[in-house]
Each structure stands twice: as C-alpha cells, then as structure tokens.
C-alpha cells in the first residue's frame, strides 16, 4: 500500500507544512480511489495526532475530524452515535494503541496498525450500537419498557432529550414520567435540576 508515502522527510517539515501535506495527500488518494476511506481515515488521524499541531485539544480535534471525514465518505454513524463517548469509556486502550503506533513516527518506521485496528473497532462498535438503537425504535412496547431499553443503551450520563431521540414515538411527558419511575425504582440516578438534569444507570 502506498499510503505511507504521505509524509516524506518529516523532521524537515513545520507543523503547518505537515498538516498541509497530509490534507493534500489524503484528498489525492481518495480522489484517485487508491485507498478505501475506512483505511485512509485512521492513517490521517494517526498522523494528525503525531504532528500534534496545537498546545491543547489535539485529541478532541482528532475525534471531530474523524466524524467529519466519515461524513464526507458516506458513513453517518457519528450523527446518531457519539464516537467520542466510546473512546472515553476506555481511554487506556486508546492511548496504548496510539503509543504503539506513534513509536518511531519521525523516523518513518512506525507501525500504524494498532491504531488503525483500534479506530476501526470503535467505528464497528458504534455501528452495532446504531443498529440496537433502531431496534428499540421499531419495537412496540409500553412507554416504560421503551424508556428502560433506551437507558440501557447509554454508556455515559444522558438527558431526557437523548431518550427522546431513541424513542421518537413517545411524548416528552411520557418520557419524563418513565424516568421518574426508573429513579424511584433505583434503576437510574438523577443529577442536577432544571435544564441541567442528567441521569445515569445504576443497574
């Protein structure tokens, strides 16, 4: 695969020059159909992180870029499922994959495979969650059961709006009522008040 010809003479490039080069090469190889987008995207994100263009926020920016590049290539899972939430659930695995993949990056002798496998695995998990989400939507169950199933899909704290997106057939008042019952039963915990209210699963 010619994808590793992206960035020659890395030591001699400024961060801006390196960013310009990876953007140019990424668009070129996709435009010429040289590499599948799902392979090119992890390579691009890996090199973006190795360039480390900002003092802070490189990880956050890389995840936004991942979602954007997936959108551009016709993969819309990030519109419905937060890739960042999955990464946040196990940051140790993320950092370990990145550590292995960036070793000897400046010498152009790195093995990017650990990071490629990690990011593709995360995307696959997101698509599985996406499939489960629409399984919930299609089910004809009482409001209480629909809301309970929806909360079981949430990996992190969630709001009633998150549940509404999973259960569009329910009114907001039905969702609020079901959430109150789940709190009373000890299945979820309420945090905050008013618009800042969030919930998390206890069981």
Secondary structure, DSSP 8 states (H G I E B T S, - for coil): -GGGGS-SSGGG--HHHHHHHHHHHHHHHHHTT-S-HHHHHHHHHHHHHHHT-SSS-HHHHHHHHHHHHHHHTT--GGGTS-HHHHHHHTHHHHHHHHHHHHTTTTTT---THHHHHHHHHHHHHHHHHHHHHHHHHH----HHHHHHHHHHT-SS-B-HHHHHHH-TTS-HHHHHHHHHHHHHTTSEEEESSGGG-EEEE--
